[in-house]
Amino acid sequence: MYVVTRNMKVAKNLTDAVLEDLNHKSAVVRSEGFIRRDVLLNSEDEEFDLIKVVIYWKDKDSMITWQGSKEHQQGHIDRHKERKASGKEPVNRKELNLTVEDFEVMFSLESEL
């Protein structure tokens, strides 16, 4: 399994818009090798929120294929247009302080209950 994390340090006034975008239905759910996406929020700091997106893939090749696909690129364009059409300001990715990390899963520990 292959895992990609996207880490964002987001100004409080942008958090709802970012979470709305991340909760939007994406074509990734039909992508070969996609397993799941988790969105985590830490809002303990008074000045900013931390959002972590954890995306699980069957393997690295599946993730690379998705990232290079027309569906992936078009999804970002469409979401930007949808926000504008609904009168909402599109999220400027430069304001997200985004870092990305990729990991090969070596082993997992699961509950025995």
C-alpha positions in Angstrom: 0.0 0.0 0.0 1.1 3.6 -0.7 0.0 6.6 1.4 0.1 10.3 0.5 -0.3 13.0 3.1 -1.1 16.6 2.3 -0.5 18.9 5.3 -2.0 22.4 5.4 -1.6 25.2 7.9 -4.8 27.1 7.2 -6.0 30.6 8.4 -9.1 30.2 10.5 -11.2 32.1 8.0 -10.3 29.6 5.2 -10.9 26.4 7.0 -14.6 26.0 6.1 -13.9 26.6 2.4 -11.0 24.1 2.4 -13.1 21.4 4.2 -16.0 22.0 1.8 -13.7 21.5 -1.2 -12.2 18.4 0.4 -15.6 16.9 1.1 -16.7 17.5 -2.5 -17.3 14.3 -4.5 -14.2 13.6 -6.6 -13.6 11.3 -9.6 -10.7 9.8 -7.6 -13.2 7.4 -6.1 -13.4 5.7 -9.6 -9.6 5.7 -10.0 -7.9 2.3 -10.3 -5.9 1.6 -7.1 -7.6 4.3 -4.9 -8.6 2.9 -1.5 -9.7 5.9 0.6 -9.2 9.5 1.6 -9.3 10.7 5.2 -9.5 14.4 6.2 -8.2 15.2 9.6 -8.6 18.6 11.4 -6.7 20.0 14.4 -8.2 23.3 15.5 -6.4 23.7 18.8 -4.3 26.7 17.8 -6.0 30.1 18.1 -4.5 31.5 14.9 -4.7 28.7 12.4 -6.0 25.2 11.8 -4.1 22.1 10.7 -5.7 20.0 8.0 -4.2 16.7 7.0 -5.5 14.7 4.1 -4.4 11.1 4.1 -4.9 9.3 0.8 -4.5 5.5 0.5 -3.5 3.8 -2.7 -2.9 0.2 -3.7 0.5 1.2 -5.0 2.6 4.1 -6.1 1.9 3.6 -9.8 -1.8 4.0 -9.2 -1.2 7.3 -7.5 1.1 8.5 -10.3 -1.5 7.5 -12.9 -4.2 9.4 -11.1 -2.1 12.5 -10.6 -1.3 12.6 -14.3 -4.8 12.0 -15.5 -7.1 14.4 -17.3 -9.8 13.6 -14.7 -7.6 14.8 -11.8 -6.7 18.1 -13.5 -10.2 18.7 -14.7 -11.6 18.1 -11.2 -9.5 21.0 -9.9 -10.7 23.3 -12.7 -14.3 22.3 -12.3 -14.3 22.8 -8.5 -12.8 26.3 -9.0 -15.6 27.1 -11.5 -18.3 25.7 -9.2 -17.2 27.9 -6.3 -17.2 31.0 -8.5 -20.6 30.2 -10.0 -22.1 29.8 -6.5 -20.7 33.2 -5.4 -17.9 31.8 -3.3 -14.3 32.8 -3.6 -12.2 29.9 -4.9 -9.6 28.7 -2.5 -6.1 30.0 -3.4 -3.8 27.0 -2.9 -0.9 29.4 -2.2 -2.6 30.3 1.1 -2.7 26.7 2.3 1.0 26.4 3.3 0.8 22.9 1.7 3.4 20.2 2.1 3.1 16.7 0.6 4.7 13.5 1.9 4.6 10.1 0.3 5.0 6.8 2.2 5.3 3.1 1.4 3.4 1.2 4.0 5.7 -1.3 5.6 3.3 -2.9 8.0 0.1 -2.2 10.0 -1.2 -3.1 13.4 -4.9 -3.7 13.6 -7.3 -4.3 16.5 -7.9 -7.9 17.5 -11.3 -7.0 19.0 
